[in-house]
Amino acid sequence: MNPTEPSEASSPIIVMTTRDDHRIAWLAALAIVIHVAEAAIPSPMPGVKPGLANVITVAVFIEFGWRTAAWVSLLRVLVGSLVIGSFLTPGFALSLTGAAVSVAVLGLIRLWPGPSLSPLGVCMLSSLSHMAGQFSAAYLLFIPHPGMLTLLPVLMTLAAVFGLVSGVITSLLLASLHGRVANSE
Amino acid sequence: MTASAIPYRSIAGALRPTPGDIAVALLTVVLLVGLYLHFWSGVGGEGERARIVSADNGVQIVPLNEDRTLTLHGPLGDSVIEIHDGRIRFIESPCQGKQCIHAGWLHSAGSFAACLPNRISITVLGRNRHFDSINY
């Protein structure tokens, strides 16, 4: 097509994409694959899963900043749900709330003036905030029963464990990307 | 924030926590302990209760964590209420329709059963009196 003839009626709309857009798309695709693969793992309780896609979000946050991480995270939830077939189901609402709260907390971490965090700390906070957001949505929107609150400590403990696991993976991933692990040199 | 400032030479080096990480870990432990204390210590303690209103015996609030049987006197005779496993129900009533008995076990906050002829009602009390669940 010839971009010098924009007045032609049949000419398609040309969307200009930036380098950033491409990067977000690639990283989101990576996160979506993990998200979908993880959906195949049986879960003992709704809302409990390893959250390995979080590795991508946190790595992207550390490498490319909050804005890219927010795009990658929200695109993952949206496209992941379309692929799995859970778009607009209660599970999707929980996922979306968890991701949104988690992304908001990443924003707060960026603004935090105190001692810096390694991927371990970032993953931990991101995992706990994801669970907190998801649980709040589940409690307020779907099952507002006091019995639900009994589950909260257990869910948060699992979130901490999985946060630590994904923190270790993220640390090793970033260190190896930067060639700073001895056996990768 | 960026990992690039720290020279990693080994896996252990890559996983060395920063002071910020240690603060996060401590806060996490405090949060989890707090959650367990707050949401688990109350089990069986203040738990859920039920309010029994009777025209002849007045209002009484009973805990649902102690199994017991109550006999309340009404205009028609004695109604028997059973509390078991955190639930409550009418098991005997002198009325005709026995709607109160057919209401069965009540356990979620806001659940209600009444024997109008014998002027006795039971309401389960709890922190949250909304609907107990929504199904899709």
Interface residues (C-beta under 8 A of the other chain):
Chain A: I62 E63 T89 P90 I109 R110 G114 P115 S116 L117 S118 P119 L120 G121 M124 L125 L128 F142 I143 P144 H145 P146 L149 T150 L152 P153 M156 T157 A160 V168 S171 L172 L174 A175 S176 H178 R180 V181 A182
Chain B: M1 T2 A3 S4 I6 P7 Y8 R9 S10 I11 G13 A14 L15 R16 P17 T18 P19 G20 D21 A23 V24 A25 T28 L31 L32 L35 Y36 F39 W40 V43 E48 S108 A109 G126 R127 N128 H130 F131 D132 S133 I134 Y136
